[in-house]
Amino acid sequence: MGDMKKSRKTGRNPHKRQLMIDLAHIVIGSAAVAIAVFAFVDLDNRMIWFPFVFALAALLNFINGIPRLGGTFRRNPQLKAGIFLVIVGVALLAFAAGSAYTLWR
């Protein structure tokens, strides 16, 4: 029972939050791989699916980075990693938008 104690500050179970993040990784990662394989099977006709792959990759980076952004550098040693992941997510989202623009215009 000691592992499942609720956090004193928030009253939330930290293990449930991690479980939700892990499930999101599994679902979104599987979807990205499935879409990429689907697109590579017939590249000429299914190239329009690649912006979705980049958008899903950006979403995974946001899911990893945003929870690490809380606090200051002294209190949160993972803040730099969170900033980096959010920047990579923004870059992937811009890449998804650019590829969508070039493919769908």
N, C-alpha and C positions, 0 to 999 in steps of 0.2 A: 504494500500500500504506500510505502514511502516514495516510490518512483512516480506515482501518479498524483502527488500533492499539488494543490493549486498554488500559483504564485501569490505571494502575500500582497504585492502591490496592485496587481490587476484583477486577481480573482479568477484568472484564466489558466487553463491547463497548458503548459508549454509543449507538452508532448503532442497534443492535438494539433497545435499550430504546425509543428514539424511534420506530422503525418499528412496534413493538408498540402504542405509544400512538396513533399515527396510524391503524393498522388498527382499533383499538378505536373511535376517533372515527367512522370511516367506517361500521363495522358498526352501532354503537349509534345513531348519528345517522340512518342510513337506516331502521333499525327504528322509531325514534320518529316519523319523518315518515310512514312507511308506515302505522303504527297510527293516527296522527292523521287522515290522509286517509281511511282505512277507517272511522274513527268518524264523521267529518263527512259521509260519503255518506248515511248513514241515522242521523241524530243521535238520534232517539227510541229506536231499538232497540239502538244500539251505544255508548251513553254510558258503559257499564261499562268500556270500554277506556281511558278517560282517566287513571285512576290509573297505568296502565302507562306512559303517555307521561311523566307527572311523575316516576315512579321512574327511567325511563331518563335523563331530564334530570339528576336527582340523581346518578346513576351517572357521567355525563359530568363533572359538577363535581368529584366525588371523584377521578376519574382525573386531572383537571388539577391539583387542589389538593394531594393527599397527597404527591406527589413534591417539591413545593416547601416542605414543612414542615421539612426537615432543617436543622439548624444554628441559629445565633443571628442576631439582626438585623444584627450587624456582618459576619458571614461570609456571610450569605444575603440579598441584597437583594430576593429574591422571596418572602420569608417572609410579608409582609403580604398579597400577592396570594394565596398559598396558604391563609392563614387565612380570607380573604374567600370564596374558592371553596368551602372546606369549610363555612362558615356558610351560604352559599347552597344548597349540597347538602343540608344538614340541613333547611333551610326547605322545599326542594322535596320532600324525603322526608316531612316532616310534612304538607305539602299533599297528597301522594299518599295518605298514610294517612287523612287527613281526608276526602278525596273518595271513597276506597274505602269508608270507614265509612258515609258518607251515601248512596252508590249501592247498596251491597250489603246493607244491613240490612233 
